[in-house]
Amino acid sequence: LRPVSPADVDDIFEYAHDREVTKFTSWENHKSKEETKLYVDYVISRYEKGEASPWAIEHKESKKVIGTAGMSHWKLKTSAATMGYALSKDFWNQGLMTEAVKAIIQFGFEQMDLNRIQAYCDIENDASSRVMEKSGMSFEGILRDFCFLQGMPHSVKMYAILRKDYLDSL
């Protein structure tokens, strides 16, 4: 994991325009590299403001950005954050996202001093559920019509891990 940079636009566009990758995301597939550039600029502007924002997932061998993962919402008052992620389909089912999510959880508790990290996925997204479970997160329930994905209301599975759960797992 590393910060997103302007040089990542082509790599991010490569997976962000893929409808299979964005099937369960809250954002639609990118239609142009300009749209991806706007996203990258937005992420960088959040870094500059000290706001929670995703990191690039860089493939160790190729140095190519194959996804993003990180905190999307950070609430100081409640010491909680929501995590989100996306990964190029070329790298699905290889354990890479689980590795990234575990690193984000560690960062959240050890560097951000969080008490709760949560994430949710569409009720049909079994792969994302497995990532959260393998990362030590617990299923908390289903939130009916919790969000709009691709313009339609969707129910989601909510997962979370608490600081005490994280510390007990060490």
Secondary structure, DSSP 8 states (H G I E B T S, - for coil): -B---GGGHHHHHHHHT-HHHHTTSSS----SHHHHHHHHHHHHHHHHTT---EEEEE-TTT--EEEEEEEEEEETTTTEEEEEEEE-GGGTTSSHHHHHHHHHHHHHHHTS--SEEEEEEETT-HHHHHHHHHTT-EEEEEEEEEEEETTEEEEEEEEEEEHHHHHHH-
